[in-house]
Amino acid sequence: MELHPKKRIEIIIERVVARRLTDVLDRTGVLGYTVFPAQGGRGQDGVWDRNGLVSAAGHMVAIVCIIDASRLDETLGQIYEVVERQIGIVAVSDVEVIRSEHF
């Protein structure tokens, strides 16, 4: 089976910003992404848990997409414009996929 190299972008961001970020992914031609609720974790400011939050304002989500490496710089530039002043992280990793045409 042939594998095809791609880039995986993972973004953990406040839920209130998620729609702006998925709009950016749509505009930059990302063919697919998945949004997951983030239940809790540990960051620079310590441990956090969404169960202890009074409102949904502090809820976090993880957005994951896989793209062709040739589109990485443009896509990251657009993502950065949304996340630069927000709580969250962006990570990029190398992945291999079996159906290249999906990305």
HELIX and SHEET records of a PDB file:
HELIX    1   1 ARG A   15  ARG A   27  1                                  13    
HELIX    2   2 ARG A   50  GLY A   52  5                                   3    
HELIX    3   3 ALA A   56  GLY A   58  5                                   3    
HELIX    4   4 ALA A   69  ARG A   71  5                                   3    
HELIX    5   5 LEU A   72  VAL A   83  1                                  12    
HELIX    6   6 SER A  100  HIS A  102  5                                   3    
SHEET    1   A 4 TYR A  33  ALA A  38  0                                        
SHEET    2   A 4 MET A  60  ILE A  67 -1                                        
SHEET    3   A 4 HIS A   4  GLU A  14 -1                                        
SHEET    4   A 4 GLY A  88  VAL A  97 -1                                        
SHEET    1   B 2 GLY A  40  GLY A  43  0                                        
SHEET    2   B 2 GLY A  46  ASP A  49 -1                                        
END                                                                             
